[in-house]
Amino acid sequence: MATRAEIERDITVATRQVQDVQNQVRRKCLKELADYTQRPVILYATAFGLHKYGGAPGLPFSITIEDIQGFMAALHGVKGTGLDLILHSPGGSLEAAEQIVNYLRAKFPHVRAIIPQSAMSAATMVACACNEILMGKQSALGPIDPQITMMGPEGPATLPAQAILDEFALAKAEILSDPRLAAVWIPKLQKLPHGFLKHCQTTIELAKERVASWLSDYMLHDAAASKIAANWLGSNTEHKTHGRPISAALAKSIGLNVVAMEDDQQLQDKVLSVYHATMLTFEKTNCVKIIESHEGKGFYVGLHTVKP
């Protein structure tokens, strides 16, 4: 009979072998894509949406300030005037997205975002800082309206910043209409920290301003058209939900430079091979975020600090 330690060792060895195979296949797919496009490729992907993690995004799946280290590691020594950036992310920190954009645009005159499935929220913002966006029929961007996390009676709750402002406006209107309603609204409003409403307003403005500026600088080269597109992307009133999928056709209709993945079948096959290999890595291992170049260099985040 094997001892517990021996069984644990066998499991560890088998797990490492699975990770090695996953890495080999994924990196082979990345290299084949770069060979086809003759451009450097960076994969930025997280395991959000997978059933094994409950489908809900969380901090390990999000764009964070730590990610800049991943891009630095993945791009070390990578040469080229153009970059293909594969994005699969639920979004995250606006400030982290801005730092990533500043870094990539300082290194590459031309950046193409490739969306195999979903690049939402702050990931949509990063895509808008590219020269063009490659999307398939299955691909989706998302609204960029900021989400604010605040403490509720049952713990932290994340809400659209615009919804918080709208509720305050409703409270003001109802109290002015019937002062007796102040007794209902004031206990709720007193729970908001000082300056909270102003924070919501400035965060909304910043998201739209950044995207409008990037669209004007890199994609549309038209300040008025860029502002219209950014305002539409950032409108909670328009989209109703932060998770609304914005298709390639819809993104193109608001003026974004969207190229159909189906226009180049070989390119689509190679992009989707990278995507499927990446999602299988997430399914078969406890890795939840990969930032990796076609040269096999990168940064990997696991729920138990695993680095493939």
C-alpha positions in Angstrom: 0.0 0.0 0.0 1.3 3.4 -0.9 1.8 6.0 1.9 -0.1 9.3 1.9 3.1 11.1 1.1 3.8 8.8 -1.9 0.2 9.3 -3.3 0.6 13.1 -2.8 3.9 13.0 -4.7 2.3 11.1 -7.6 -0.5 13.6 -7.8 2.0 16.5 -7.8 4.0 14.9 -10.6 0.9 14.2 -12.7 -0.4 17.8 -12.1 3.0 19.2 -13.2 2.9 17.0 -16.4 -0.6 18.3 -17.2 0.6 21.9 -16.8 3.7 21.2 -19.0 1.5 19.8 -21.8 -0.9 22.7 -21.6 1.9 25.2 -21.8 3.5 23.5 -24.8 0.3 23.4 -26.8 -0.7 27.0 -26.0 2.7 28.4 -26.7 2.8 26.4 -30.0 -0.5 28.1 -31.0 0.8 31.5 -30.1 4.0 31.0 -32.1 2.0 29.8 -35.1 -0.2 32.9 -35.0 2.9 35.2 -34.8 4.5 33.3 -37.7 1.4 33.9 -39.8 0.9 37.6 -39.0 4.6 38.4 -38.8 3.8 40.5 -35.8 4.6 40.0 -32.1 1.6 38.6 -30.1 0.7 39.2 -26.5 -2.0 37.1 -24.9 -3.9 38.7 -22.0 -6.5 36.3 -20.8 -8.3 35.3 -17.6 -10.5 32.4 -16.6 -13.6 34.5 -16.1 -16.8 32.9 -17.2 -15.7 29.4 -16.6 -18.2 27.2 -14.7 -15.5 25.8 -12.4 -15.1 29.3 -10.9 -18.8 30.1 -10.7 -18.8 32.2 -13.8 -18.4 35.5 -11.8 -15.4 37.8 -12.2 -13.4 38.6 -9.1 -10.1 40.3 -8.3 -7.8 37.4 -9.6 -9.6 37.6 -12.9 -9.5 41.4 -13.1 -7.2 44.0 -14.7 -5.0 45.1 -11.8 -1.9 47.3 -11.4 0.1 44.1 -10.9 -0.5 43.3 -14.6 2.0 45.9 -15.8 4.7 43.5 -14.5 3.3 40.8 -16.7 3.4 43.0 -19.8 7.0 44.0 -19.0 8.0 40.3 -18.5 6.2 39.2 -21.7 7.5 42.0 -23.9 11.1 41.9 -22.6 13.3 41.7 -25.7 10.3 41.6 -28.1 10.9 43.7 -31.2 8.6 45.1 -33.8 6.6 48.2 -34.8 3.3 46.4 -34.5 1.7 44.3 -31.8 -1.3 41.9 -31.8 -3.0 42.0 -28.3 -5.4 39.1 -27.6 -7.8 40.1 -24.9 -10.2 38.0 -22.9 -11.1 39.8 -19.7 -14.1 41.0 -17.6 -12.3 44.3 -17.0 -11.1 45.8 -13.8 -9.2 48.9 -12.7 -9.5 52.0 -14.9 -6.1 53.2 -13.6 -4.4 49.9 -14.3 -5.9 49.9 -17.8 -4.5 53.4 -18.4 -1.0 52.3 -17.3 -1.1 49.3 -19.6 -2.2 51.5 -22.5 0.5 54.0 -21.8 3.2 51.3 -21.7 2.0 49.5 -24.9 1.6 52.7 -26.9 5.0 53.9 -25.9 6.5 50.7 -27.4 4.4 50.1 -30.5 3.2 52.6 -33.1 0.5 50.1 -34.3 -1.5 47.9 -31.9 -4.4 45.6 -33.0 -6.8 44.2 -30.4 -8.0 40.7 -31.0 -11.2 39.6 -29.2 -11.8 35.8 -29.4 -14.8 36.0 -27.1 -15.2 38.8 -24.5 -13.3 42.0 -23.6 -15.5 43.9 -21.2 -15.4 47.1 -19.2 -11.8 48.2 -18.7 -10.7 45.6 -21.3 -13.0 47.4 -23.8 -11.1 50.6 -22.8 -7.8 49.0 -23.7 -9.2 47.8 -27.0 -10.3 51.4 -27.8 -6.7 52.5 -27.4 -5.7 50.2 -30.3 -5.6 51.1 -34.0 -8.1 48.5 -34.9 -10.2 45.7 -33.2 -10.4 42.2 -34.7 -13.7 40.6 -33.8 -15.7 37.5 -34.8 -19.4 36.9 -34.9 -19.0 35.4 -31.4 -17.0 38.3 -30.0 -18.2 41.0 -27.6 -17.0 44.3 -26.1 -18.8 45.8 -23.2 -20.0 49.2 -21.7 -17.3 51.2 -20.0 -19.5 52.9 -17.4 -17.6 52.7 -14.0 -18.8 50.4 -11.3 -18.4 51.5 -7.7 -18.0 49.0 -4.8 -19.6 50.1 -1.5 -20.5 48.4 1.7 -24.1 47.2 2.0 -26.0 45.5 4.8 -24.9 42.1 3.6 -21.4 43.0 2.6 -19.7 44.7 -0.4 -22.0 45.5 -3.3 -20.9 46.7 -6.7 -23.2 49.2 -8.5 -23.0 51.4 -11.6 -21.8 54.9 -10.6 -24.5 56.4 -12.7 -27.2 54.4 -10.8 -26.0 55.9 -7.5 -26.2 59.4 -9.0 -29.6 58.7 -10.5 -30.9 57.4 -7.1 -29.7 60.6 -5.4 -31.5 62.7 -8.1 -34.7 60.7 -7.5 -34.4 61.3 -3.8 -34.0 65.0 -4.3 -36.9 65.3 -6.7 -39.2 63.3 -4.4 -38.3 65.3 -1.3 -38.9 68.6 -3.1 -42.2 67.2 -4.3 -43.2 65.9 -0.9 -41.0 66.9 2.1 -42.6 64.0 4.2 -40.5 61.6 2.0 -37.3 63.0 3.6 -37.9 60.5 6.5 -37.6 57.7 4.0 -34.6 59.0 2.0 -32.4 60.6 4.6 -31.4 57.4 6.4 -30.3 55.9 3.1 -28.4 59.0 2.0 -26.6 59.4 5.3 -24.9 56.1 4.7 -23.0 57.6 1.7 -19.5 58.8 2.6 -18.6 62.5 2.3 -17.6 63.2 -1.4 -19.0 59.9 -2.6 -21.4 61.4 -5.2 -18.6 63.6 -6.6 -16.4 60.6 -6.8 -19.0 58.8 -8.9 -19.3 61.8 -11.2 -15.6 62.3 -11.8 -15.0 58.6 -12.3 -17.7 58.5 -15.1 -16.1 61.6 -16.7 -12.6 60.1 -16.5 -13.6 56.9 -18.2 -15.3 58.7 -21.1 -12.5 61.2 -21.4 -9.8 58.6 -21.5 -11.6 56.5 -24.2 -12.4 59.6 -26.3 -8.8 60.7 -26.1 -7.4 57.2 -27.1 -9.9 56.8 -29.9 -9.0 60.2 -31.3 -5.2 59.5 -31.0 -5.1 56.0 -32.3 -8.2 54.8 -34.1 -10.6 57.4 -35.4 -8.4 60.6 -35.5 -11.6 62.6 -35.1 -12.2 64.3 -31.8 -16.0 64.8 -32.3 -16.6 61.2 -33.5 -14.4 59.8 -30.7 -16.4 61.7 -28.1 -19.7 60.4 -29.5 -18.4 56.8 -29.4 -17.0 57.2 -25.9 -20.2 58.7 -24.5 -22.2 55.9 -26.0 -20.0 53.2 -24.6 -20.1 54.9 -21.2 -23.9 55.4 -21.0 -25.5 53.4 -18.3 -28.8 54.7 -19.5 -28.2 53.3 -23.0 -27.0 49.9 -22.0 -29.0 49.3 -18.8 -26.5 46.6 -17.6 -22.7 46.7 -17.3 -22.5 43.2 -18.8 -24.3 43.9 -22.0 -22.4 42.3 -24.9 -21.6 44.7 -27.7 -21.2 42.8 -31.0 -18.8 43.5 -33.8 -21.6 44.9 -35.9 -22.8 47.2 -33.1 -19.3 48.4 -32.3 -18.8 49.1 -36.0 -22.0 51.1 -36.1 -20.8 53.6 -33.5 -17.7 54.2 -35.6 -15.1 51.9 -34.1 -12.5 50.4 -36.5 -13.7 46.8 -36.3 -12.3 44.2 -38.7 -14.2 40.9 -39.1 -12.2 37.9 -38.1 -14.1 35.9 -40.7 -12.4 38.0 -43.5 -9.2 35.9 -43.0 -10.2 32.3 -42.2 -6.6 31.2 -41.5 -6.1 34.0 -39.1 -9.4 33.2 -37.4 -8.4 29.5 -37.0 -5.1 30.5 -35.4 -6.6 33.0 -33.1 -9.3 30.6 -31.9 -6.7 27.8 -31.5 -4.9 30.1 -29.0 -8.1 30.9 -27.3 -9.2 27.3 -26.9 -5.7 26.2 -25.7 -5.8 29.0 -23.2 -9.2 28.1 -21.8 -8.2 24.5 -21.5 -5.2 25.6 -19.5 -7.6 27.4 -17.1 -9.9 24.3 -17.0 -7.1 21.8 -16.4 -5.0 23.8 -14.0 -5.5 26.3 -11.2 -4.0 29.1 -13.3 -6.6 32.0 -13.7 -4.6 34.7 -15.6 -2.0 34.5 -18.3 0.0 37.4 -19.8 2.3 35.7 -22.4 4.1 36.5 -25.6 4.6 34.4 -28.6 8.2 33.8 -27.4 6.8 31.9 -24.3 7.7 34.6 -21.8 5.2 36.0 -19.4 3.4 36.2 -16.1 1.0 33.7 -14.7 -1.5 34.0 -11.8 -3.0 31.0 -10.0 -5.4 30.7 -7.1 -2.5 29.1 -5.3 0.3 31.1 -6.8 1.0 28.7 -9.7 3.3 29.8 -12.4 3.3 27.5 -15.5 
